[in-house]
Amino acid sequence: MNKLKTILLGIIILVSTLGLINIEKTSAQSYNNDIQIRKYFVNVTTNKEYFSISEKIFFEIKNGTFSDKTILVFVQDAAESISASISDKIVNLSKSMDGENYYINLSNYNISTATFKLDINYMLPCSVNFITKKTLYTTEEILVTLDNKLIFESKNTLPNAIIKVVLPTEKKDFSLWYYIAYVAVIALIGCVVILLVSYLKGKSKKEEIDTPEILELKKKLLLDSLKELEKEYRSKKISDHTYTRLREEYKSQAVDVMKKLDEIKK
């Protein structure tokens, strides 16, 4: 009986010990309560093959300092070319054991104020049609913009909240076939316009063609005008300059009319 009690007592102690280990492990993985995020800005810019992501995170140390000098940041798995900086100083990102987060040891960056800004830049392929963020600390405000247009906003977000914002999957550049079709349509419209203008010009020219009767009448009027002009000049009713100018004009018109008559007769 005493042996059984001893065994049971040992089991209880073992279970309790395991429980304490789990609690300590959970406590070690919990996020520092002395840290919060005032502003979290995420700007997404669409490019030809990638989304360019620029994050600005404004941290605040509540009690002026914290013991481990380490912060965690979340960057989704599909991210490429990740870089980070604090006050324009390059920051080394180390991936955490769970594979989800990156941690930064702040003791290397001589942060003396209660607030500081962390800049993170990376790229996402256009095949990724969403951006995912996980709040690791209490965050007062989160803003997500797409090409400088606000697409998501959240305030007073608690830790461990997961935010997923859908991004457009259509690329700004035209595909080759779309471009060919576009050029073909423009060319077709241009041809139609040219043909229409040519048709209208041709029709207008046909309507302006003088008949032989009209040309004969014009010829008679021009010759009569020349005779009348000669009489006016001899009687000194018009000046030399006026006579010369009108005479050349009437003669030129008369010659054109007679050429047209000759062409029609041929």
Buried (B, 14 or more C-beta within 10 A) or exposed (E): EEEEEEEEEEEEEEEEEEEEEEEEEEEEEEBBEBBBBBBBBBBBBBEEEBBBBBBBBBBBBEEEEBEEBBBBBBBBEBBEEBEBBBEEEEBEBEEEEEEBBBBBEBEEBEBEEEEBBBBBBBBBEBEBEEBBBBBBBBBBBBBBBBEEEEBBEBEEBEBEBEBEBEBBEEEEEEEEEEEEEEEEEEEEEEEEEEEEEEEEEEEEEEEEEBEEEEBEEBBEBBBEBBEEBEEBBEEEEBEEEEBEEBBEEBEEBBEBBBEBBEEEEE
